[in-house]
Amino acid sequence: MAQFDVDAMLKRYQERAGAVKDRPLPPVAGEDRKRLIEQAEIDYTDFALIGSAAWAVEEGKLVLRIPLGGPG
């Protein structure tokens, strides 16, 4: 079984967030364009949150701590 590299996984999520942010929209208009933009915003948020996580192994489980902003 291959070793699981959490840091590499988090880096892939950071790269995916950047790719979503930078990807051009296809030539669509109207409701389809709106849906693509909304989905891109959701994808970016998901990937960016996971990509910014700190991690630890606690009681045999991978724990991701995701900063949600604010003080502390």
PDB file of N, H, CA, C and O in Angstrom:
ATOM      1  N   MET A   1       0.848  -1.189   0.000  1.00  0.00           N
ATOM      2  CA  MET A   1       0.000   0.000   0.000  1.00  0.00           C
ATOM      3  C   MET A   1       0.886   1.242   0.000  1.00  0.00           C
ATOM      4  O   MET A   1       1.860   1.308   0.750  1.00  0.00           O
ATOM      5  N   ALA A   2       0.563   2.203  -0.815  1.00  0.00           N
ATOM      6  H   ALA A   2      -0.228   2.150  -1.423  1.00  0.00           H
ATOM      7  CA  ALA A   2       1.327   3.446  -0.917  1.00  0.00           C
ATOM      8  C   ALA A   2       1.153   4.283   0.345  1.00  0.00           C
ATOM      9  O   ALA A   2       0.124   4.222   1.018  1.00  0.00           O
ATOM     10  N   GLN A   3       2.180   5.062   0.646  1.00  0.00           N
ATOM     11  H   GLN A   3       3.016   5.112   0.100  1.00  0.00           H
ATOM     12  CA  GLN A   3       2.108   5.973   1.776  1.00  0.00           C
ATOM     13  C   GLN A   3       1.166   7.123   1.442  1.00  0.00           C
ATOM     14  O   GLN A   3       1.136   7.618   0.315  1.00  0.00           O
ATOM     15  N   PHE A   4       0.406   7.530   2.435  1.00  0.00           N
ATOM     16  H   PHE A   4       0.430   7.128   3.350  1.00  0.00           H
ATOM     17  CA  PHE A   4      -0.510   8.660   2.265  1.00  0.00           C
ATOM     18  C   PHE A   4       0.212   9.910   2.721  1.00  0.00           C
ATOM     19  O   PHE A   4       0.628  10.000   3.877  1.00  0.00           O
ATOM     20  N   ASP A   5       0.367  10.869   1.834  1.00  0.00           N
ATOM     21  H   ASP A   5       0.029  10.795   0.896  1.00  0.00           H
ATOM     22  CA  ASP A   5       1.070  12.112   2.116  1.00  0.00           C
ATOM     23  C   ASP A   5       0.040  13.233   2.253  1.00  0.00           C
ATOM     24  O   ASP A   5      -0.450  13.764   1.256  1.00  0.00           O
ATOM     25  N   VAL A   6      -0.281  13.584   3.490  1.00  0.00           N
ATOM     26  H   VAL A   6       0.116  13.154   4.300  1.00  0.00           H
ATOM     27  CA  VAL A   6      -1.310  14.599   3.748  1.00  0.00           C
ATOM     28  C   VAL A   6      -0.882  15.956   3.204  1.00  0.00           C
ATOM     29  O   VAL A   6      -1.699  16.678   2.632  1.00  0.00           O
ATOM     30  N   ASP A   7       0.375  16.308   3.375  1.00  0.00           N
ATOM     31  H   ASP A   7       1.039  15.722   3.840  1.00  0.00           H
ATOM     32  CA  ASP A   7       0.840  17.602   2.867  1.00  0.00           C
ATOM     33  C   ASP A   7       0.676  17.688   1.355  1.00  0.00           C
ATOM     34  O   ASP A   7       0.290  18.732   0.828  1.00  0.00           O
ATOM     35  N   ALA A   8       0.970  16.593   0.657  1.00  0.00           N
ATOM     36  H   ALA A   8       1.284  15.746   1.085  1.00  0.00           H
ATOM     37  CA  ALA A   8       0.795  16.579  -0.801  1.00  0.00           C
ATOM     38  C   ALA A   8      -0.680  16.710  -1.165  1.00  0.00           C
ATOM     39  O   ALA A   8      -1.020  17.390  -2.133  1.00  0.00           O
ATOM     40  N   MET A   9      -1.561  16.064  -0.398  1.00  0.00           N
ATOM     41  H   MET A   9      -1.285  15.512   0.388  1.00  0.00           H
ATOM     42  CA  MET A   9      -3.000  16.173  -0.656  1.00  0.00           C
ATOM     43  C   MET A   9      -3.454  17.626  -0.492  1.00  0.00           C
ATOM     44  O   MET A   9      -4.183  18.154  -1.332  1.00  0.00           O
ATOM     45  N   LEU A  10      -3.019  18.262   0.590  1.00  0.00           N
ATOM     46  H   LEU A  10      -2.427  17.833   1.272  1.00  0.00           H
ATOM     47  CA  LEU A  10      -3.421  19.647   0.836  1.00  0.00           C
ATOM     48  C   LEU A  10      -2.868  20.570  -0.254  1.00  0.00           C
ATOM     49  O   LEU A  10      -3.535  21.523  -0.660  1.00  0.00           O
ATOM     50  N   LYS A  11      -1.667  20.292  -0.721  1.00  0.00           N
ATOM     51  H   LYS A  11      -1.125  19.518  -0.392  1.00  0.00           H
ATOM     52  CA  LYS A  11      -1.094  21.081  -1.819  1.00  0.00           C
ATOM     53  C   LYS A  11      -1.936  20.912  -3.090  1.00  0.00           C
ATOM     54  O   LYS A  11      -2.150  21.878  -3.822  1.00  0.00           O
ATOM     55  N   ARG A  12      -2.412  19.695  -3.355  1.00  0.00           N
ATOM     56  H   ARG A  12      -2.238  18.910  -2.761  1.00  0.00           H
ATOM     57  CA  ARG A  12      -3.279  19.488  -4.529  1.00  0.00           C
ATOM     58  C   ARG A  12      -4.560  20.298  -4.407  1.00  0.00           C
ATOM     59  O   ARG A  12      -5.042  20.842  -5.401  1.00  0.00           O
ATOM     60  N   TYR A  13      -5.113  20.385  -3.219  1.00  0.00           N
ATOM     61  H   TYR A  13      -4.722  19.942  -2.412  1.00  0.00           H
ATOM     62  CA  TYR A  13      -6.317  21.194  -3.026  1.00  0.00           C
ATOM     63  C   TYR A  13      -6.019  22.676  -3.253  1.00  0.00           C
ATOM     64  O   TYR A  13      -6.836  23.390  -3.835  1.00  0.00           O
ATOM     65  N   GLN A  14      -4.859  23.139  -2.799  1.00  0.00           N
ATOM     66  H   GLN A  14      -4.196  22.559  -2.326  1.00  0.00           H
ATOM     67  CA  GLN A  14      -4.477  24.528  -3.047  1.00  0.00           C
ATOM     68  C   GLN A  14      -4.351  24.778  -4.549  1.00  0.00           C
ATOM     69  O   GLN A  14      -4.799  25.806  -5.057  1.00  0.00           O
ATOM     70  N   GLU A  15      -3.734  23.826  -5.253  1.00  0.00           N
ATOM     71  H   GLU A  15      -3.370  22.991  -4.840  1.00  0.00           H
ATOM     72  CA  GLU A  15      -3.580  23.963  -6.704  1.00  0.00           C
ATOM     73  C   GLU A  15      -4.934  23.945  -7.408  1.00  0.00           C
ATOM     74  O   GLU A  15      -5.150  24.692  -8.362  1.00  0.00           O
ATOM     75  N   ARG A  16      -5.841  23.099  -6.942  1.00  0.00           N
ATOM     76  H   ARG A  16      -5.666  22.492  -6.167  1.00  0.00           H
ATOM     77  CA  ARG A  16      -7.181  23.050  -7.540  1.00  0.00           C
ATOM     78  C   ARG A  16      -7.924  24.357  -7.322  1.00  0.00           C
ATOM     79  O   ARG A  16      -8.626  24.833  -8.214  1.00  0.00           O
ATOM     80  N   ALA A  17      -7.771  24.940  -6.137  1.00  0.00           N
ATOM     81  H   ALA A  17      -7.200  24.554  -5.413  1.00  0.00           H
ATOM     82  CA  ALA A  17      -8.415  26.240  -5.874  1.00  0.00           C
ATOM     83  C   ALA A  17      -7.894  27.285  -6.859  1.00  0.00           C
ATOM     84  O   ALA A  17      -8.669  28.058  -7.422  1.00  0.00           O
ATOM     85  N   GLY A  18      -6.581  27.301  -7.059  1.00  0.00           N
ATOM     86  H   GLY A  18      -5.951  26.673  -6.602  1.00  0.00           H
ATOM     87  CA  GLY A  18      -6.009  28.245  -8.009  1.00  0.00           C
ATOM     88  C   GLY A  18      -6.484  27.993  -9.428  1.00  0.00           C
ATOM     89  O   GLY A  18      -6.745  28.934 -10.177  1.00  0.00           O
ATOM     90  N   ALA A  19      -6.598  26.724  -9.797  1.00  0.00           N
ATOM     91  H   ALA A  19      -6.387  25.959  -9.188  1.00  0.00           H
ATOM     92  CA  ALA A  19      -7.054  26.385 -11.150  1.00  0.00           C
ATOM     93  C   ALA A  19      -8.494  26.813 -11.368  1.00  0.00           C
ATOM     94  O   ALA A  19      -8.840  27.303 -12.443  1.00  0.00           O
ATOM     95  N   VAL A  20      -9.333  26.633 -10.363  1.00  0.00           N
ATOM     96  H   VAL A  20      -9.051  26.235  -9.490  1.00  0.00           H
ATOM     97  CA  VAL A  20     -10.732  27.050 -10.488  1.00  0.00           C
ATOM     98  C   VAL A  20     -10.815  28.564 -10.627  1.00  0.00           C
ATOM     99  O   VAL A  20     -11.583  29.086 -11.435  1.00  0.00           O
ATOM    100  N   LYS A  21     -10.016  29.257  -9.828  1.00  0.00           N
ATOM    101  H   LYS A  21      -9.392  28.833  -9.172  1.00  0.00           H
ATOM    102  CA  LYS A  21     -10.046  30.724  -9.853  1.00  0.00           C
ATOM    103  C   LYS A  21      -9.584  31.269 -11.203  1.00  0.00           C
ATOM    104  O   LYS A  21     -10.099  32.280 -11.681  1.00  0.00           O
ATOM    105  N   ASP A  22      -8.615  30.596 -11.810  1.00  0.00           N
ATOM    106  H   ASP A  22      -8.197  29.774 -11.422  1.00  0.00           H
ATOM    107  CA  ASP A  22      -8.017  31.098 -13.042  1.00  0.00           C
ATOM    108  C   ASP A  22      -8.626  30.537 -14.320  1.00  0.00           C
ATOM    109  O   ASP A  22      -8.302  31.004 -15.411  1.00  0.00           O
ATOM    110  N   ARG A  23      -9.504  29.542 -14.204  1.00  0.00           N
ATOM    111  H   ARG A  23      -9.768  29.162 -13.317  1.00  0.00           H
ATOM    112  CA  ARG A  23     -10.000  28.919 -15.443  1.00  0.00           C
ATOM    113  C   ARG A  23     -10.989  29.844 -16.157  1.00  0.00           C
ATOM    114  O   ARG A  23     -11.837  30.473 -15.525  1.00  0.00           O
ATOM    115  N   PRO A  24     -10.865  29.912 -17.456  1.00  0.00           N
ATOM    116  CA  PRO A  24     -11.784  30.760 -18.225  1.00  0.00           C
ATOM    117  C   PRO A  24     -13.149  30.092 -18.358  1.00  0.00           C
ATOM    118  O   PRO A  24     -13.261  28.866 -18.323  1.00  0.00           O
ATOM    119  N   LEU A  25     -14.159  30.898 -18.506  1.00  0.00           N
ATOM    120  H   LEU A  25     -14.068  31.894 -18.534  1.00  0.00           H
ATOM    121  CA  LEU A  25     -15.501  30.375 -18.720  1.00  0.00           C
ATOM    122  C   LEU A  25     -15.683  30.018 -20.192  1.00  0.00           C
ATOM    123  O   LEU A  25     -15.195  30.726 -21.073  1.00  0.00           O
ATOM    124  N   PRO A  26     -16.373  28.939 -20.450  1.00  0.00           N
ATOM    125  CA  PRO A  26     -16.670  28.626 -21.849  1.00  0.00           C
ATOM    126  C   PRO A  26     -17.646  29.660 -22.408  1.00  0.00           C
ATOM    127  O   PRO A  26     -18.278  30.396 -21.650  1.00  0.00           O
ATOM    128  N   PRO A  27     -17.765  29.712 -23.701  1.00  0.00           N
ATOM    129  CA  PRO A  27     -18.646  30.721 -24.315  1.00  0.00           C
ATOM    130  C   PRO A  27     -20.127  30.350 -24.160  1.00  0.00           C
ATOM    131  O   PRO A  27     -20.774  29.895 -25.103  1.00  0.00           O
ATOM    132  N   VAL A  28     -20.637  30.557 -22.956  1.00  0.00           N
ATOM    133  H   VAL A  28     -20.111  30.927 -22.190  1.00  0.00           H
ATOM    134  CA  VAL A  28     -22.059  30.313 -22.689  1.00  0.00           C
ATOM    135  C   VAL A  28     -22.669  31.593 -22.134  1.00  0.00           C
ATOM    136  O   VAL A  28     -21.962  32.481 -21.658  1.00  0.00           O
ATOM    137  N   ALA A  29     -23.976  31.670 -22.205  1.00  0.00           N
ATOM    138  H   ALA A  29     -24.550  30.948 -22.592  1.00  0.00           H
ATOM    139  CA  ALA A  29     -24.654  32.879 -21.740  1.00  0.00           C
ATOM    140  C   ALA A  29     -25.878  32.496 -20.923  1.00  0.00           C
ATOM    141  O   ALA A  29     -26.255  31.327 -20.834  1.00  0.00           O
ATOM    142  N   GLY A  30     -26.476  33.500 -20.342  1.00  0.00           N
ATOM    143  H   GLY A  30     -26.170  34.449 -20.414  1.00  0.00           H
ATOM    144  CA  GLY A  30     -27.743  33.321 -19.636  1.00  0.00           C
ATOM    145  C   GLY A  30     -27.613  32.480 -18.380  1.00  0.00           C
ATOM    146  O   GLY A  30     -26.646  32.596 -17.627  1.00  0.00           O
ATOM    147  N   GLU A  31     -28.613  31.627 -18.172  1.00  0.00           N
ATOM    148  H   GLU A  31     -29.398  31.533 -18.784  1.00  0.00           H
ATOM    149  CA  GLU A  31     -28.677  30.793 -16.970  1.00  0.00           C
ATOM    150  C   GLU A  31     -27.510  29.807 -16.888  1.00  0.00           C
ATOM    151  O   GLU A  31     -27.014  29.524 -15.797  1.00  0.00           O
ATOM    152  N   ASP A  32     -27.072  29.286 -18.029  1.00  0.00           N
ATOM    153  H   ASP A  32     -27.474  29.516 -18.915  1.00  0.00           H
ATOM    154  CA  ASP A  32     -25.937  28.358 -18.011  1.00  0.00           C
ATOM    155  C   ASP A  32     -24.684  29.045 -17.489  1.00  0.00           C
ATOM    156  O   ASP A  32     -23.941  28.466 -16.696  1.00  0.00           O
ATOM    157  N   ARG A  33     -24.449  30.263 -17.925  1.00  0.00           N
ATOM    158  H   ARG A  33     -25.052  30.734 -18.569  1.00  0.00           H
ATOM    159  CA  ARG A  33     -23.286  31.022 -17.460  1.00  0.00           C
ATOM    160  C   ARG A  33     -23.396  31.275 -15.961  1.00  0.00           C
ATOM    161  O   ARG A  33     -22.418  31.127 -15.228  1.00  0.00           O
ATOM    162  N   LYS A  34     -24.570  31.652 -15.515  1.00  0.00           N
ATOM    163  H   LYS A  34     -25.364  31.772 -16.111  1.00  0.00           H
ATOM    164  CA  LYS A  34     -24.785  31.907 -14.086  1.00  0.00           C
ATOM    165  C   LYS A  34     -24.503  30.652 -13.262  1.00  0.00           C
ATOM    166  O   LYS A  34     -23.861  30.728 -12.214  1.00  0.00           O
ATOM    167  N   ARG A  35     -24.981  29.500 -13.732  1.00  0.00           N
ATOM    168  H   ARG A  35     -25.502  29.439 -14.583  1.00  0.00           H
ATOM    169  CA  ARG A  35     -24.744  28.243 -13.016  1.00  0.00           C
ATOM    170  C   ARG A  35     -23.258  27.895 -12.984  1.00  0.00           C
ATOM    171  O   ARG A  35     -22.759  27.430 -11.959  1.00  0.00           O
ATOM    172  N   LEU A  36     -22.542  28.110 -14.090  1.00  0.00           N
ATOM    173  H   LEU A  36     -22.948  28.487 -14.923  1.00  0.00           H
ATOM    174  CA  LEU A  36     -21.110  27.831 -14.122  1.00  0.00           C
ATOM    175  C   LEU A  36     -20.351  28.723 -13.142  1.00  0.00           C
ATOM    176  O   LEU A  36     -19.447  28.260 -12.447  1.00  0.00           O
ATOM    177  N   ILE A  37     -20.715  29.985 -13.089  1.00  0.00           N
ATOM    178  H   ILE A  37     -21.450  30.361 -13.654  1.00  0.00           H
ATOM    179  CA  ILE A  37     -20.061  30.911 -12.163  1.00  0.00           C
ATOM    180  C   ILE A  37     -20.348  30.511 -10.722  1.00  0.00           C
ATOM    181  O   ILE A  37     -19.435  30.494  -9.896  1.00  0.00           O
ATOM    182  N   GLU A  38     -21.589  30.191 -10.409  1.00  0.00           N
ATOM    183  H   GLU A  38     -22.330  30.204 -11.080  1.00  0.00           H
ATOM    184  CA  GLU A  38     -21.948  29.786  -9.050  1.00  0.00           C
ATOM    185  C   GLU A  38     -21.200  28.519  -8.650  1.00  0.00           C
ATOM    186  O   GLU A  38     -20.708  28.419  -7.525  1.00  0.00           O
ATOM    187  N   GLN A  39     -21.109  27.541  -9.567  1.00  0.00           N
ATOM    188  H   GLN A  39     -21.508  27.622 -10.481  1.00  0.00           H
ATOM    189  CA  GLN A  39     -20.413  26.301  -9.253  1.00  0.00           C
ATOM    190  C   GLN A  39     -18.919  26.550  -9.066  1.00  0.00           C
ATOM    191  O   GLN A  39     -18.297  25.946  -8.192  1.00  0.00           O
ATOM    192  N   ALA A  40     -18.343  27.427  -9.872  1.00  0.00           N
ATOM    193  H   ALA A  40     -18.849  27.918 -10.581  1.00  0.00           H
ATOM    194  CA  ALA A  40     -16.925  27.758  -9.730  1.00  0.00           C
ATOM    195  C   ALA A  40     -16.655  28.405  -8.369  1.00  0.00           C
ATOM    196  O   ALA A  40     -15.635  28.122  -7.740  1.00  0.00           O
ATOM    197  N   GLU A  41     -17.555  29.263  -7.918  1.00  0.00           N
ATOM    198  H   GLU A  41     -18.383  29.493  -8.429  1.00  0.00           H
ATOM    199  CA  GLU A  41     -17.400  29.894  -6.605  1.00  0.00           C
ATOM    200  C   GLU A  41     -17.450  28.850  -5.494  1.00  0.00           C
ATOM    201  O   GLU A  41     -16.662  28.908  -4.550  1.00  0.00           O
ATOM    202  N   ILE A  42     -18.365  27.902  -5.603  1.00  0.00           N
ATOM    203  H   ILE A  42     -19.005  27.854  -6.370  1.00  0.00           H
ATOM    204  CA  ILE A  42     -18.478  26.829  -4.602  1.00  0.00           C
ATOM    205  C   ILE A  42     -17.221  25.963  -4.630  1.00  0.00           C
ATOM    206  O   ILE A  42     -16.654  25.650  -3.583  1.00  0.00           O
ATOM    207  N   ASP A  43     -16.790  25.577  -5.828  1.00  0.00           N
ATOM    208  H   ASP A  43     -17.251  25.830  -6.679  1.00  0.00           H
ATOM    209  CA  ASP A  43     -15.591  24.736  -5.964  1.00  0.00           C
ATOM    210  C   ASP A  43     -14.381  25.443  -5.363  1.00  0.00           C
ATOM    211  O   ASP A  43     -13.610  24.834  -4.622  1.00  0.00           O
ATOM    212  N   TYR A  44     -14.211  26.722  -5.678  1.00  0.00           N
ATOM    213  H   TYR A  44     -14.837  27.217  -6.281  1.00  0.00           H
ATOM    214  CA  TYR A  44     -13.071  27.472  -5.157  1.00  0.00           C
ATOM    215  C   TYR A  44     -13.100  27.486  -3.630  1.00  0.00           C
ATOM    216  O   TYR A  44     -12.081  27.226  -2.989  1.00  0.00           O
ATOM    217  N   THR A  45     -14.246  27.785  -3.052  1.00  0.00           N
ATOM    218  H   THR A  45     -15.073  27.996  -3.573  1.00  0.00           H
ATOM    219  CA  THR A  45     -14.362  27.837  -1.595  1.00  0.00           C
ATOM    220  C   THR A  45     -14.015  26.491  -0.971  1.00  0.00           C
ATOM    221  O   THR A  45     -13.255  26.430  -0.004  1.00  0.00           O
ATOM    222  N   ASP A  46     -14.568  25.416  -1.518  1.00  0.00           N
ATOM    223  H   ASP A  46     -15.185  25.465  -2.303  1.00  0.00           H
ATOM    224  CA  ASP A  46     -14.292  24.076  -0.986  1.00  0.00           C
ATOM    225  C   ASP A  46     -12.800  23.753  -1.052  1.00  0.00           C
ATOM    226  O   ASP A  46     -12.202  23.347  -0.056  1.00  0.00           O
ATOM    227  N   PHE A  47     -12.206  23.935  -2.226  1.00  0.00           N
ATOM    228  H   PHE A  47     -12.692  24.265  -3.035  1.00  0.00           H
ATOM    229  CA  PHE A  47     -10.793  23.604  -2.397  1.00  0.00           C
ATOM    230  C   PHE A  47      -9.902  24.499  -1.542  1.00  0.00           C
ATOM    231  O   PHE A  47      -8.937  24.018  -0.947  1.00  0.00           O
ATOM    232  N   ALA A  48     -10.212  25.794  -1.471  1.00  0.00           N
ATOM    233  H   ALA A  48     -10.996  26.185  -1.954  1.00  0.00           H
ATOM    234  CA  ALA A  48      -9.396  26.722  -0.695  1.00  0.00           C
ATOM    235  C   ALA A  48      -9.473  26.408   0.803  1.00  0.00           C
ATOM    236  O   ALA A  48      -8.461  26.466   1.501  1.00  0.00           O
ATOM    237  N   LEU A  49     -10.656  26.081   1.291  1.00  0.00           N
ATOM    238  H   LEU A  49     -11.478  26.034   0.724  1.00  0.00           H
ATOM    239  CA  LEU A  49     -10.788  25.741   2.710  1.00  0.00           C
ATOM    240  C   LEU A  49      -9.967  24.511   3.062  1.00  0.00           C
ATOM    241  O   LEU A  49      -9.214  24.524   4.036  1.00  0.00           O
ATOM    242  N   ILE A  50     -10.103  23.466   2.289  1.00  0.00           N
ATOM    243  H   ILE A  50     -10.714  23.455   1.498  1.00  0.00           H
ATOM    244  CA  ILE A  50      -9.354  22.240   2.585  1.00  0.00           C
ATOM    245  C   ILE A  50      -7.864  22.475   2.390  1.00  0.00           C
ATOM    246  O   ILE A  50      -7.049  21.977   3.168  1.00  0.00           O
ATOM    247  N   GLY A  51      -7.502  23.234   1.352  1.00  0.00           N
ATOM    248  H   GLY A  51      -8.164  23.638   0.721  1.00  0.00           H
ATOM    249  CA  GLY A  51      -6.099  23.509   1.104  1.00  0.00           C
ATOM    250  C   GLY A  51      -5.428  24.308   2.203  1.00  0.00           C
ATOM    251  O   GLY A  51      -4.206  24.251   2.338  1.00  0.00           O
ATOM    252  N   SER A  52      -6.186  25.049   2.989  1.00  0.00           N
ATOM    253  H   SER A  52      -7.179  25.095   2.879  1.00  0.00           H
ATOM    254  CA  SER A  52      -5.617  25.868   4.063  1.00  0.00           C
ATOM    255  C   SER A  52      -5.604  25.152   5.413  1.00  0.00           C
ATOM    256  O   SER A  52      -5.204  25.731   6.423  1.00  0.00           O
ATOM    257  N   ALA A  53      -6.035  23.908   5.429  1.00  0.00           N
ATOM    258  H   ALA A  53      -6.360  23.437   4.609  1.00  0.00           H
ATOM    259  CA  ALA A  53      -6.165  23.179   6.686  1.00  0.00           C
ATOM    260  C   ALA A  53      -4.813  22.819   7.291  1.00  0.00           C
ATOM    261  O   ALA A  53      -3.832  22.571   6.590  1.00  0.00           O
ATOM    262  N   ALA A  54      -4.804  22.800   8.607  1.00  0.00           N
ATOM    263  H   ALA A  54      -5.601  23.001   9.177  1.00  0.00           H
ATOM    264  CA  ALA A  54      -3.707  22.193   9.357  1.00  0.00           C
ATOM    265  C   ALA A  54      -4.183  20.786   9.694  1.00  0.00           C
ATOM    266  O   ALA A  54      -5.385  20.558   9.829  1.00  0.00           O
ATOM    267  N   TRP A  55      -3.264  19.848   9.831  1.00  0.00           N
ATOM    268  H   TRP A  55      -2.288  20.034   9.721  1.00  0.00           H
ATOM    269  CA  TRP A  55      -3.702  18.484  10.057  1.00  0.00           C
ATOM    270  C   TRP A  55      -2.953  17.834  11.200  1.00  0.00           C
ATOM    271  O   TRP A  55      -1.853  18.241  11.575  1.00  0.00           O
ATOM    272  N   ALA A  56      -3.592  16.807  11.740  1.00  0.00           N
ATOM    273  H   ALA A  56      -4.485  16.477  11.436  1.00  0.00           H
ATOM    274  CA  ALA A  56      -2.996  15.986  12.790  1.00  0.00           C
ATOM    275  C   ALA A  56      -3.658  14.622  12.725  1.00  0.00           C
ATOM    276  O   ALA A  56      -4.744  14.469  12.166  1.00  0.00           O
ATOM    277  N   VAL A  57      -2.999  13.645  13.297  1.00  0.00           N
ATOM    278  H   VAL A  57      -2.116  13.769  13.751  1.00  0.00           H
ATOM    279  CA  VAL A  57      -3.600  12.327  13.462  1.00  0.00           C
ATOM    280  C   VAL A  57      -3.918  12.191  14.942  1.00  0.00           C
ATOM    281  O   VAL A  57      -3.033  12.255  15.795  1.00  0.00           O
ATOM    282  N   GLU A  58      -5.202  12.001  15.229  1.00  0.00           N
ATOM    283  H   GLU A  58      -5.921  11.949  14.536  1.00  0.00           H
ATOM    284  CA  GLU A  58      -5.663  11.878  16.609  1.00  0.00           C
ATOM    285  C   GLU A  58      -6.503  10.621  16.729  1.00  0.00           C
ATOM    286  O   GLU A  58      -7.481  10.444  16.003  1.00  0.00           O
ATOM    287  N   GLU A  59      -6.118   9.758  17.642  1.00  0.00           N
ATOM    288  H   GLU A  59      -5.323   9.903  18.232  1.00  0.00           H
ATOM    289  CA  GLU A  59      -6.831   8.504  17.886  1.00  0.00           C
ATOM    290  C   GLU A  59      -7.025   7.713  16.590  1.00  0.00           C
ATOM    291  O   GLU A  59      -8.079   7.121  16.356  1.00  0.00           O
ATOM    292  N   GLY A  60      -5.974   7.718  15.750  1.00  0.00           N
ATOM    293  H   GLY A  60      -5.118   8.198  15.940  1.00  0.00           H
ATOM    294  CA  GLY A  60      -6.022   6.954  14.508  1.00  0.00           C
ATOM    295  C   GLY A  60      -6.851   7.573  13.402  1.00  0.00           C
ATOM    296  O   GLY A  60      -7.144   6.922  12.399  1.00  0.00           O
ATOM    297  N   LYS A  61      -7.232   8.832  13.581  1.00  0.00           N
ATOM    298  H   LYS A  61      -6.994   9.361  14.396  1.00  0.00           H
ATOM    299  CA  LYS A  61      -8.048   9.522  12.565  1.00  0.00           C
ATOM    300  C   LYS A  61      -7.326  10.774  12.091  1.00  0.00           C
ATOM    301  O   LYS A  61      -6.686  11.480  12.871  1.00  0.00           O
ATOM    302  N   LEU A  62      -7.446  11.032  10.783  1.00  0.00           N
ATOM    303  H   LEU A  62      -7.966  10.459  10.150  1.00  0.00           H
ATOM    304  CA  LEU A  62      -6.895  12.269  10.228  1.00  0.00           C
ATOM    305  C   LEU A  62      -7.861  13.393  10.587  1.00  0.00           C
ATOM    306  O   LEU A  62      -9.054  13.326  10.291  1.00  0.00           O
ATOM    307  N   VAL A  63      -7.324  14.423  11.230  1.00  0.00           N
ATOM    308  H   VAL A  63      -6.356  14.477  11.471  1.00  0.00           H
ATOM    309  CA  VAL A  63      -8.142  15.570  11.643  1.00  0.00           C
ATOM    310  C   VAL A  63      -7.634  16.797  10.884  1.00  0.00           C
ATOM    311  O   VAL A  63      -6.456  17.147  10.956  1.00  0.00           O
ATOM    312  N   LEU A  64      -8.544  17.439  10.158  1.00  0.00           N
ATOM    313  H   LEU A  64      -9.501  17.155  10.099  1.00  0.00           H
ATOM    314  CA  LEU A  64      -8.217  18.677   9.457  1.00  0.00           C
ATOM    315  C   LEU A  64      -8.810  19.829  10.245  1.00  0.00           C
ATOM    316  O   LEU A  64      -9.994  19.826  10.580  1.00  0.00           O
ATOM    317  N   ARG A  65      -7.975  20.812  10.534  1.00  0.00           N
ATOM    318  H   ARG A  65      -7.013  20.814  10.261  1.00  0.00           H
ATOM    319  CA  ARG A  65      -8.452  22.014  11.209  1.00  0.00           C
ATOM    320  C   ARG A  65      -8.433  23.142  10.188  1.00  0.00           C
ATOM    321  O   ARG A  65      -7.379  23.553   9.704  1.00  0.00           O
ATOM    322  N   ILE A  66      -9.619  23.626   9.877  1.00  0.00           N
ATOM    323  H   ILE A  66     -10.476  23.292  10.271  1.00  0.00           H
ATOM    324  CA  ILE A  66      -9.778  24.604   8.822  1.00  0.00           C
ATOM    325  C   ILE A  66     -10.031  25.970   9.452  1.00  0.00           C
ATOM    326  O   ILE A  66     -11.000  26.144  10.191  1.00  0.00           O
ATOM    327  N   PRO A  67      -9.161  26.939   9.162  1.00  0.00           N
ATOM    328  CA  PRO A  67      -9.378  28.280   9.726  1.00  0.00           C
ATOM    329  C   PRO A  67     -10.589  28.939   9.060  1.00  0.00           C
ATOM    330  O   PRO A  67     -10.718  28.951   7.836  1.00  0.00           O
ATOM    331  N   LEU A  68     -11.454  29.474   9.885  1.00  0.00           N
ATOM    332  H   LEU A  68     -11.349  29.464  10.880  1.00  0.00           H
ATOM    333  CA  LEU A  68     -12.660  30.121   9.364  1.00  0.00           C
ATOM    334  C   LEU A  68     -12.595  31.627   9.507  1.00  0.00           C
ATOM    335  O   LEU A  68     -13.605  32.305   9.314  1.00  0.00           O
ATOM    336  N   GLY A  69     -11.447  32.162   9.836  1.00  0.00           N
ATOM    337  H   GLY A  69     -10.626  31.611   9.992  1.00  0.00           H
ATOM    338  CA  GLY A  69     -11.276  33.605   9.944  1.00  0.00           C
ATOM    339  C   GLY A  69     -11.610  34.095  11.340  1.00  0.00           C
ATOM    340  O   GLY A  69     -11.956  33.323  12.234  1.00  0.00           O
ATOM    341  N   GLY A  70     -11.498  35.363  11.489  1.00  0.00           N
ATOM    342  H   GLY A  70     -11.217  35.991  10.763  1.00  0.00           H
ATOM    343  CA  GLY A  70     -11.765  35.965  12.791  1.00  0.00           C
ATOM    344  C   GLY A  70     -10.552  35.874  13.693  1.00  0.00           C
ATOM    345  O   GLY A  70      -9.531  35.303  13.310  1.00  0.00           O
ATOM    346  N   PRO A  71     -10.659  36.443  14.907  1.00  0.00           N
ATOM    347  CA  PRO A  71      -9.535  36.438  15.839  1.00  0.00           C
ATOM    348  C   PRO A  71      -9.209  35.036  16.316  1.00  0.00           C
ATOM    349  O   PRO A  71     -10.071  34.160  16.392  1.00  0.00           O
ATOM    350  N   GLY A  72      -7.921  34.849  16.638  1.00  0.00           N
ATOM    351  H   GLY A  72      -7.221  35.560  16.577  1.00  0.00           H
ATOM    352  CA  GLY A  72      -7.471  33.569  17.200  1.00  0.00           C
ATOM    353  C   GLY A  72      -7.209  32.619  16.139  1.00  0.00           C
ATOM    354  O   GLY A  72      -6.820  31.483  16.411  1.00  0.00           O
TER     355      GLY A  72
END
